[in-house]
Amino acid sequence: MIKRSKETDGTATGQGPAADNFDVGIKKKSKVPGVMITQFIETLPEGKSHPDFTRKPIALTIQEGKFAFFKAIVVGDPKPTVTWSRNNGDVSDTSRYQTKYDPNSNEHTFEMANVSADQADTYKCFATNEYGKAMVTVLLNVIEVGFKKDKASKQASESIDGNFKTVLTRRSKVRPKIEDERKEGEINPKFWELLISANKKDYESICAEFGVTDFRWMLKKLNEMKKEREEEQAEFVKSITNLKPIHVNVDGTASFEIDMDLIDPSSRIFLYKDGEMVPYTKELGESMRHNLNVIGRKYIFSVRDLLPDDAGLYQVDVEDVNMFSTDFKIPTVDFLVKLQEVKATEREDAVFECVLSNPFSKIMWFGKNLPLEQGDKYDIEVSEDKLIHRLVVKDCMVVDKGIYSACAGIKSCNAWLIVEADKDAQKGKKSARKTTRAGGAGVDLHKIAEVQHAKLEKERDERKEQIKVAEEAAAAAQPPPTAPSAPAKAPAGIPPEASKAPQQEPGIVSGLTDTYALRGQPTDLLVKMNIDCDGAWFKDGEQLTSKAGINISKDGNCHKLTIQSCGDSGVYCFASGGHSTQGKVIVGDVPEFDPDDLYKFSKPVIVRVGQNAAFKMPFPPQESLEIRWYKDGNEVKDGGGVKIVKESNHSRLLLRDCLRTDAGEIKIQIKNPFGVVEATSQLIVLDRPGPPDGPVEIAETSSSVIEIEWKPPKDDGGSAVTNYIIERQPSGQSLWTKLGDVSGDKTTYRDRNVTHGKKYNYRIYAENPEGLSDALYTTDSIMAGIMILSGPPGTPKVVSASKTCINLTWAPPEDDRGVPITGYQLEKRKKDAHQWIALNPLNEPIEGESYAVKDVTEGTEYEFRVLAINESGAGDPSPASEMVCAKNPNMRPCFKDPEDFIVVRAGNSVRVKINYEAEPPPEITWLKDDEPISPWIKVINTEGMSQLVIPSSKHSDSAIYTIKAKNSVGETTFDIEVRVTDEPKSPGPVELEQTIDGRVVISWAPSPDQELDDRLYYVVTEHDSNTRVWKTIADRLFSNTHTANNILSGREYHFRIYAKNDMGLSDPSNSPTWGFNNNKVQMMSNGVSSTELNFERPPSILVPLKVHTPPKGYQLYMTCAVRGCPTPTVNWYLDDMCINLDNNYYITNSFGVCSLHILRVRPKDSGEYKVVAENSFGKAECSTKLAVRD
């Protein structure tokens, strides 16, 4: 059972009358539903806020002994304090309750390990700071497991006090009754629950299911129950709408939903199935199969992993009041033939088919997880036996590809629709709608359905036979009826003696059924008995005999009634012994059309492409008419571009946006039980003709004329071709010229304006009153006369050769035979090969008499020849060139842009990379100070490059390294100086000496690295008490002395000596103070002693930053002035982020004038800029805002 919190008025910490005195404030609304906020002051300070929940705890139903927890995320400034409490108990026991906080995710967690039933309660979470308080409640339900003796005794004592609610397992007030439990005439309570929650359109089907026929009584009682239920619901909900019954979704889950506006958000919600409470969870991904998802006012209950046992009555209660009931029925059906993958071309229809194991009137179709309905885009078809179901996706486009699925009950199957682009469609034009269909099941569905239908019929007959046998057995068990006092009259034709003799009881083997007969036509009624016996025929209760128009005959155990001319309908009955059978003979006429209407309908309907075609056929009103429309023998159905209207006295067919493929025979068929009548018409769709039928044939070609011929187009567009238009294009040009036209009955044309030896392309258009067709092109260019080819060019000569390119040149042919040369074709052939390979096609001739052949393989020998190209084609080839090998020419090694000096920090690896060119490949040798290198120094040689690698360098690796490259042509060397060093050590002690007034000689001991590094030098900086700034007074000193000039009396001087090499500066060596006088006598003035001046002060801003609003992309200078002693450190900030090291900003500080330069401002540079100056006595700051305009 589920342990729920008791309905008490207990208060938690911080609540109740006493707490109200301190929590008086302004009620605020939270964005998160269910959160109550109290603000303590009327106006909040800038940048401050009261507490609020961005994620509130979620109600939890959990099994006893599991780990339970609530999570919450709160915001507010200052940061709120979070506390937890419960209505009916204390949460101070740390062994049962733990509160945790994760600073990374900002989550507050309230944990209960090994949760027990007594912890089921309403819990509260408080977030408090000095400006307000936020509170939210959450419910914990605990499902108890097993039987506990002490608890059982407690429940027994509670039951004595009358608290039976905690003793019994919670059940729904309304539970469906089993058929055996209900009394005769009693209505199942499930009936009323379903009616209260159902739509009015479903009343009739629900009443039929439960056998209720008195609708007036039902509606009266239903209104009373609805009124009473609404009064009960009003205690807990403000409104309840959008009741959607349970249904199966495409993902295999079942769900139902309602919209409820709860008065108290903490009200308990219960889910029942067939009266038994069902535990559910609100957390996605939990192991429980039942789930509640709350989205605002919408409550969605879902069941996953559906099973047949999930069928039943589902109810939702708020506290003890029922809100919604829905019946989940799961039919026993499966897929005999599942959907198959369909590959369709654009503008083609796609078909998905399946076969069910049991008849199903309508299944659910889904496309890309969305439900599909009958309409312009989709056709949903069902066979007569309701076993075959078909989905037609009309006019497929690329956007229609995806997964399509069919759902029948809780069974489903799916398949992919793949839509491929139409390769035959012209670029930039929309292809025409196709009449073909792609897809299908790939098997004979009708045969499978027939076998399944026969199987179902057999099972149905077997069940009927079992029922019949059971009824006969029950009838045999009853006592025989008392014989009447008067003897019964024996049927005519049966002797009285025969009834006394023991014989088989007569029975009907084949009885009468309802028969449709044409008026004035004969019809037969036939009854077959199990034995040879007599019987009587009746019509509408009156016995029939053989007379004019009626003939009664008997052949063994077969009885036949023949009606010569059917006149009126009636009920015919045949009786034999204690058995009888009857059937209705329905007399009627075949449907017919009015001759005038039939004549009008037979006239062809003529429309143009893109227009609508309409057909209308009147007929006399009759009952049970079936109206069908056909096009070229195929039935046309409503949907897509087809609209069918069926009225009692006429039917209309509308074809929208007709295409040429829509032309054909249109037929209407009207059918009733007595026969079928049809009427036909023709639809003619006019369009421009199709292209003339090719290929273009050459009837004659000479030096002065070209005659071509073609065939008429296969599709004349619905009207005769009036003429053909011929255009010509000289080969190699892009301009088409109209030559003329010929009448529609001629399919030849003679072009007399041609040049001998020149090639031409032709295209032909067909024209009718609707326009021009697409063109028919000649497949190849046609030459006027015979071919005149050029003579051979000169032999190709090799200008240069390398491993990647061979440059050739040749002379033009001596005899061009009177036809201008348009270019050349070059061919190559490998040594010992027989096939020549063209390097350029004929339609891309080489314009000059030279060419660089780059399609060569290194080390392979080739020969080349050239052909001259004119209007007739390629002429005779030139003689082959001499063999040439694709390789670089021999050359002395040479180095490419080498570096001659490299500095490396000690401990790092040294990599000396030298690129070279040489043919043949040279032998590489490395030397260190003209000696062979050590074995632990690696040398890596690749084609065109050599690399020397020292993995971990030392000072001893400093040297002159020489690379030597030598081949058969010559030898080349190159020297690289490698300097392995480190940051230098500081110089020795500094001494000061004054030689003359105003000059001080500074001397110092050399740095220990001076002897090791000949590139080491010294830097001298000076600092005086007046400027208080360090400045460089000497640089690149290779000696250990320096004379400082302009030394003024009355000032203090300090000097620093740095050693510097290629790695950087050393730490400084400081000099003693120069100019400091300890023997100064304190001056007295008027008896008052003077005090020593102190220049030290905290930083201050002399000139603050200004507001800037530059346009996007402009430069920006931002400056301010700062002072302080000692000199303060200045840092720049953008939106509280330090930007001193950001390369997008150029920052300088010149004697207290601090500047920031942005080369081109961007929108993301907008924000608050702040300068902070800080020294040991304090800090000062100023800020401004930058707004970048678009």
Secondary structure, DSSP 8 states (H G I E B T S, - for coil): -EE---------TT-SHHHHTT--SEEEE-SSTT-EEEESSSS--TT-EEEEEEE----EEEETTS-EEEEEEEEEES--EEEEEETTB----TTT-EEEEETTTTEEEEEESS--GGG-EEEEEEEEETTEEEEEEEEEEEE--S--HHHHHHHHHHHHTT-GGGTS--B-S-----TTTS-TT---HHHHHHHHHS-GGGHHHHHHHHT---HHHHHHHHHHHHHHHHHHHTTTEEEEEEEEEEEE-TTS-EEEEEEEEESSTT--EEEEETTEE---BSSTT-S-SEEEEEETTEEEEEE-S--GGG-EEEEEEETTEEEEEEEE------EEE----EEEETT-EEEEEEEESS--S--EEEETTEE--SSSSEEEEE-TTS-EEEEEE-S--GGG-EEEEEEETTEEEEEEEEEE--TTS-TTS-------EEE--SS-HHHHHHHHHHHHHHHHHHHHHHHHHHHHHHHHHS------SS-----TT--HHHHHS------EEE----EEEETTS-EEEEEEESSS---EEEETTEEE-SBTTEEEEEETTEEEEEESS--S-EEEEEEETTEEEEEEEEEE------HHHHHHHHS-EEEETTS-EEEEEE----SS-EEEEEETTEEE-SBTTEEEEE-SSEEEEEE-S--GGG-EEEEEEEEETTEEEEEEEEEEEE------EEEEEEEEE-SS-EEEEEE--S--TTS---EEEEEEEETT----EEEEEEETT--EEEE----TT-EEEEEEEEEETTEE---EE-SS-EESSS----------EEEEE-SS-EEEE----S--TTS---EEEEEEEETT----EESS-TTS-B-SSEEEE----TT-EEEEEEEEEETTEEEEE------EE-S---EEEEEES--SEEEEETTS-EEEEEEEEEES--EEEEEETTEE--TTSEEEEETTEEEEEESS--GGG-EEEEEEEE-SS-EEEEEEEEEEE--------EEEE-SSTT-EEEEE---TTTTT-TT-EEEEEEEETTT---EEEEEEE-SSEEEE----TT--EEEEEEEEETTEE---EE---BS--TT----EETTEE-------EEEEEEE----B--BTT--EEEEEEEEEES--EEEEEETTEE-TT-TTSEEEEETTEEEEEESS--GGG-EEEEEEEEETTEEEEEEEEE--B-
